[in-house]
Amino acid sequence: HLWRFTTFDPPGAKTFNANTGMYYGWHDIRGYDSIIPRQYVNFMNRIADQSGELLYNRIAPLYQAGPNPYAVLDNPLLDLLGVKYVLTESVVPNAATWTKVYDDGNVRAYENQEAFPRVFVAREARIAPPSEQPLLETDLRQTVFIEEQPPDPAALIPAGPAPAEAHISRYGVNDVFVDVNLNDRGWLVLTDAYFPGWKAFLRPFGGDESQERELTIHRADGAFRAVYLPEQGQWTVRFSYSPMSFKLGLYISFLAMMTSLLLLLWWGWGRYYRPESTADEVRTVAKNSLVPMGLNLANKAIDFAFAMLYVRLLGPEGTGKYAFVVAVYGFFEIISRYGLGTLLTRDVAADKNQSSRYLTNVLALRTLLWAVSLVALAGVTAGYWFTGVVGVQEVQAIAIFALVMLVANWSDAFSNLFYAFEKMEYPAGLSSAIALLKVTLGALVLLWGWGFVGLAWVALVVNVVQLVWLISL
């Protein structure tokens, strides 16, 4: 039911208690609530005074009061709200607007013939703060009031009188889909509450999310949502409630849970693990396989949670650029490592007395391979730059990842040394701690607006920390 209702009560009567309509899926403009947005209170104050009910966390019904108790039913803001029905114990004489559709002798229902649909297209927008918007004196079917300058200057030029159609094709708690048929530009108004967590996306009718582009949502008429549609044609507008505060809170809670779990495992390992208990081969294999495997799965879960966050913050374009940079880095990292880690593990395991010599040789070879790869990487990056494939940010990120490559290769060599001494739990545990550090710093730089270049700097910092930590062990 995409209409709304309210009650019209004589003093002392409670015809249909607020919130009761929720049992039937009815949308009530009244209600008891612990949190009521100020914008809605201000809007409702233009219909009827709310001061007497707010003390009880309540938006009031329409009361029969004053010299003309029925005048409130003719308030045009009830029409804008889409109040289609009024329940009352009284007889309503406003026959021109309200038609009686139900009467059981005790309660009557009247239908508002002037109620707006939940969604419609206005021809023009005007800018004014909520307190100065002349809502009662304006044809709100044709004009919508917004509070900020729209990105497109043409949005304030009134559209022609060509007809426009809009209807809701799907209405959910967190998503609303509106199909629009425009013969000119226009402002799509959805008379649901405005809130910063809502986003709007425009796509051709019948298209999918890959064809969408984001629209700016404006607070309309002091309380609702409006988006500017710049072109004629058939479109679908998707409103989606996706507040960053909720996602960030969920992300932080997940990191806290993973940190607590890892600390618990670290405490349990220190309390119950004894080196002599791994004397037999079965326990040694279990220690060196199950522990790294479990921690690696935890790392994947952490990385997956972070991916959901950075995709959201970077957006499709930024995510694509970051993925391209990582792909270029990954290709040259494979070349610079050249399988030397496995060689180091094998040779040191065979002769542990030569570990220092083997480690020095591998570090030297990897540094040499890195230098050679660096020249090739610079050439490839220059080629992409001159052909216009990459921009300044991608070049900056690739340059930072070039340094990451050297530090990561050194860290990998030290990790392989631990593998040779059958101490695989050390680099595995360290990798989990580093994963938590990486995603924590990554979230901070993204929230600060540093983009994927900031993520590249984070990769460099955490790899340096990992290298220093491995050396200290």
Beta strands, then each sheet from edge to edge (+ up, - down):
strand 1: 4-9
strand 2: 27-28
strand 3: 31-32
strand 4: 58-59
strand 5: 62-63
strand 6: 83-88
strand 7: 98-103
strand 8: 108-112
strand 9: 119-122
strand 10: 124-127
strand 11: 143-146
strand 12: 164-171
strand 13: 175-182
strand 14: 186-190
strand 15: 198-204
strand 16: 213-215
strand 17: 218-220
strand 18: 224-229
strand 19: 233-241
sheet 1: 2+ 1+ 5+
sheet 2: 2+ 1+ 6+ 8- 7+
sheet 3: 3+ 4-
sheet 4: 9+ 14- 18+ 17-
sheet 5: 10+ 11+
sheet 6: 12+ 13- 19+ 15- 16+
end
